[in-house]
Amino acid sequence: MASVDPYQTLGVPRDAPQKEIQSAYRRLAKKLHPDLNPGDTGAEARFKDVAAAYDLLGDPAKRARFDRGEIDAAGVEQPQRRYYRDFAGADGAAGRYASDDGFADFAADDLFTEIFRRRGADWARGPGRGADVHYRLPIDFLDAVNGAEKRLTLPDGSLLDVTIPPGAHDGQILRLRGKVRPGRGEGAPAGDALIEIEVRPHPFFERDGDDIHLDLPVTLREAVLGERITVPTPTGPVAMRLPKSANTGTTLRLRGKGVARRDGSRGDAYARLEVMLPPKPDPDLERFVADWPGGTAYNPRQAMGG
């Protein structure tokens, strides 16, 4: 079964700039994120598709390889036909099929000659440490904030368990020693796996160092009366009471609810209130405001000369 085109999944054209791809992901993630749609399996499945599409297109290098047909929509390498001339020199038309030893047109034998030549050159250099290999691992925002255990599938199909430390950040490189290519010669150490962390953006959390920021919508009633509300944080929802007559822009601090640190402490979370009216006109609210004597006594634009 063919994979769905990631451009179609995100709803962007193939020539979309990277910023547009990130904006499309954030818009869809905010709509489909499981935290915002509890129990909705359809939304959860679509969110996974959107996340997979962003894993591919959000990385410019992967996107370029996909556009060239080198990998498919799932990131799997596409088989490429190779010919013996690909292993020969490229110095002019007459020498296209020449080996390093000066023998021309050795046809199918040149592939095997090149393989053995390279292997012989490697062993001639003597024992040595295996080469390091770079991998990219996309993870969810909250896994970076809180730490997590992930499993990476390598191109050869083998699995590599990766521990994401608390507070990991985008672009951070984790070194797993001796996990990849074997060394040359007896006792030579294997190369290291260099895992570059790619953190997907969150639909409503923003990170600033070890602190978390979010815009928190509240109702007019909650803001005026200072009611008790639930605030989402990276460690789970927290109940708190609003101050009475809270305005849009009022920022509440939740200590120790931010990014996890290696010493066990955490940064803080900051919730900026946004007072929201109902999405549709409410006749009762309109009558109340029209009859409210204090409604005309306060002018929020007075300092602006309005």
C-alpha positions in Angstrom: 0.0 0.0 0.0 1.5 3.3 -1.1 2.3 6.0 1.4 0.2 9.2 1.4 1.9 12.2 -0.2 3.2 14.3 2.8 2.6 17.5 0.9 -1.1 16.5 0.6 -1.2 15.5 4.3 0.0 19.0 5.3 -2.0 20.7 2.6 0.9 22.6 1.1 2.3 22.9 -2.5 5.5 21.1 -3.4 7.4 24.4 -3.7 6.2 25.7 -0.3 9.0 27.4 1.8 10.0 25.7 5.1 8.3 28.3 7.1 5.0 27.6 5.4 5.4 23.8 6.1 6.0 24.5 9.8 3.0 26.8 10.0 0.8 24.2 8.3 2.0 21.5 10.8 1.3 23.8 13.8 -2.1 24.6 12.5 -3.1 21.0 12.0 -1.4 19.8 15.3 -3.4 22.4 17.2 -6.6 21.0 15.7 -5.8 17.3 16.0 -3.5 16.9 19.0 -4.7 14.1 21.2 -4.5 16.3 24.3 -7.1 18.6 22.7 -9.3 15.7 21.4 -9.4 13.1 24.2 -11.0 9.8 23.1 -11.2 10.8 19.4 -9.3 8.0 17.7 -9.9 9.6 14.2 -8.1 12.8 15.3 -5.3 10.8 16.9 -4.7 8.8 13.7 -4.7 12.0 11.6 -2.3 13.6 14.0 0.1 10.7 13.6 -0.1 11.2 9.8 0.6 14.9 10.1 3.5 14.3 12.5 5.0 11.7 10.1 4.6 14.1 7.2 6.3 16.9 9.1 9.2 14.6 10.1 9.9 14.3 6.4 9.2 17.7 5.1 10.3 19.7 8.2 13.9 18.5 7.6 15.3 20.2 4.5 17.7 17.4 3.8 15.1 14.7 4.0 12.7 16.8 2.0 15.3 17.2 -0.8 15.9 13.4 -0.9 12.2 12.7 -1.0 11.7 15.2 -3.9 14.6 13.5 -5.8 12.9 10.1 -5.3 15.8 8.8 -3.1 13.4 8.0 -0.2 9.7 7.4 -0.1 7.0 9.1 2.0 7.9 6.8 5.0 11.6 7.8 4.8 12.6 4.3 3.4 15.5 4.2 1.0 14.4 3.6 -2.6 16.5 1.0 -4.6 18.8 2.5 -7.1 20.2 0.7 -10.1 24.0 1.0 -10.3 26.2 0.3 -13.3 29.9 -0.7 -13.5 30.7 2.7 -15.0 29.6 4.3 -11.7 32.7 2.8 -10.0 35.2 3.8 -12.7 37.1 7.1 -13.2 35.5 10.1 -14.9 38.5 11.6 -16.8 37.1 12.1 -20.3 35.0 10.0 -22.6 37.8 7.7 -23.5 38.6 6.9 -19.9 35.1 6.4 -18.6 35.6 2.7 -18.1 39.2 2.7 -17.0 40.3 1.2 -13.7 42.9 2.8 -11.4 45.4 0.3 -12.9 45.0 1.7 -16.4 43.0 -1.2 -17.9 40.1 0.1 -20.0 36.8 -1.5 -20.8 37.0 -4.3 -18.3 33.1 -4.4 -18.3 31.4 -6.3 -15.5 34.6 -7.2 -13.8 35.3 -3.6 -12.9 32.6 -3.6 -10.2 34.3 -6.5 -8.4 37.7 -5.0 -9.0 36.7 -1.7 -7.4 35.2 -3.4 -4.4 38.3 -5.5 -3.8 40.6 -2.5 -4.4 38.7 -0.4 -1.8 38.7 -3.3 0.7 42.4 -3.9 0.2 43.1 -0.2 0.7 41.2 -0.2 3.9 43.1 -3.2 5.3 46.4 -1.8 4.1 45.8 1.1 6.4 45.8 -1.3 9.3 43.5 -1.6 12.4 41.4 1.5 13.1 38.3 2.6 14.8 35.0 2.3 13.0 33.5 5.4 11.4 30.9 7.5 13.3 27.4 7.7 11.7 25.0 10.6 12.0 21.3 10.0 12.4 18.4 12.4 12.9 15.6 11.5 15.5 12.4 13.5 15.4 10.7 13.6 18.9 7.6 15.3 20.4 8.0 18.5 22.2 7.0 17.0 25.6 9.4 14.1 25.2 12.2 16.7 24.9 10.9 18.7 27.9 10.4 15.7 30.2 12.8 13.1 28.8 11.9 9.8 27.2 13.1 6.5 25.9 12.9 6.1 22.1 13.8 3.4 19.6 15.5 4.4 16.3 15.4 2.1 13.3 18.6 2.2 11.4 18.9 1.8 7.6 20.0 -1.8 7.9 16.8 -2.6 9.9 18.5 -2.9 13.2 17.2 -1.1 16.3 18.9 1.4 18.5 17.5 2.4 21.9 18.0 6.1 22.7 17.6 7.8 26.0 16.3 11.4 25.6 17.7 13.4 28.6 15.3 15.7 30.4 15.4 19.2 28.8 16.8 18.0 25.5 16.7 20.8 22.8 16.4 21.0 19.1 19.7 20.3 17.3 21.3 18.6 20.4 23.5 15.7 19.4 23.6 12.5 21.6 26.6 10.2 21.3 26.1 6.5 21.6 29.5 5.0 21.8 30.4 1.9 19.8 27.0 1.3 18.4 27.6 1.4 14.7 30.2 0.5 12.1 32.8 -2.1 13.3 36.5 -1.2 13.4 39.2 -2.6 11.1 41.2 -5.3 12.7 41.0 -7.4 15.8 40.0 -5.4 18.9 39.4 -2.1 17.0 36.4 -0.2 18.5 33.2 0.3 16.6 32.1 3.8 15.6 29.7 6.0 17.5 26.1 6.8 16.6 25.6 10.5 16.6 21.9 11.2 17.2 20.7 14.7 16.3 17.5 15.6 18.1 14.8 17.3 16.1 12.0 18.6 18.3 8.6 19.0 16.8 6.8 22.2 17.7 3.9 22.0 20.2 0.4 23.3 19.3 0.2 25.7 22.3 3.5 25.4 24.4 6.5 27.6 23.6 9.9 27.1 25.2 12.3 29.8 26.4 15.3 28.2 28.0 13.9 26.1 30.9 10.6 28.0 31.0 7.4 27.3 29.2 5.0 29.9 27.9 1.4 29.5 26.6 -1.6 31.7 25.8 -4.5 30.6 27.9 -8.0 31.4 26.8 -10.5 32.1 29.6 -14.2 33.1 29.6 -15.5 36.5 30.6 -17.2 35.0 33.6 -14.0 33.3 34.7 -12.0 36.5 34.4 -14.5 38.8 36.1 -15.3 36.5 39.0 -11.9 35.0 39.5 -13.0 31.4 39.1 -11.0 28.2 39.4 -9.7 26.9 36.1 -7.5 24.1 34.8 -4.2 25.1 33.2 -2.3 22.6 31.0 1.5 22.2 31.8 4.2 19.8 30.5 3.6 17.6 33.6 -0.2 17.6 33.3 -3.1 19.8 34.1 -2.9 22.1 37.2 -5.9 23.7 38.9 -5.6 27.3 40.0 -7.8 30.3 40.8 -7.7 33.4 38.6 -7.4 36.8 40.2 -10.7 38.8 40.0 -11.1 41.1 37.1 -8.2 39.5 35.3 -7.5 41.1 31.9 -6.1 39.8 28.7 -2.3 40.0 29.0 -2.3 39.1 32.7 0.4 36.4 33.2 0.3 33.8 35.8 3.4 32.0 37.0 3.3 28.3 37.8 6.6 27.5 39.7 8.3 24.2 38.8 6.0 23.3 35.9 8.5 24.1 33.1 11.3 22.1 31.5 12.9 19.3 33.5 16.6 19.7 34.4 19.1 16.9 34.9 19.4 17.8 38.6 15.8 17.0 39.1 14.5 20.7 39.3 12.3 22.3 36.7 11.8 25.7 35.1 8.6 27.6 35.5 5.5 27.8 33.3 3.9 31.1 32.4 0.2 31.4 31.3 -0.8 34.6 29.5 -4.6 35.1 29.8 -6.7 35.8 26.8 -10.3 36.8 27.7 -12.6 35.3 25.1 -16.2 36.2 24.2 -18.5 33.5 22.9 -18.0 32.7 19.2 -21.5 33.7 18.4 -23.5 36.8 19.6 -25.3 36.1 22.9 -28.5 38.1 23.4 -28.4 37.8 27.2 -24.8 39.1 27.3 -25.7 41.9 25.0 -28.7 42.9 27.3 -26.5 42.7 30.4 -23.8 44.9 28.9 -26.3 47.4 27.6 -27.9 47.8 31.1 -24.6 47.8 32.9 -24.1 51.3 34.4 -20.4 51.0 34.7 -19.9 50.0 31.1 -19.7 53.7 30.0 -17.7 54.9 33.0 -14.5 53.2 32.1 -12.5 54.2 29.0 -9.5 51.9 28.3 -8.2 54.2 25.6 -8.1 57.4 27.7 -4.3 57.4 27.9 -4.2 57.3 24.1 -6.4 60.4 23.9 -9.3 58.3 22.6 
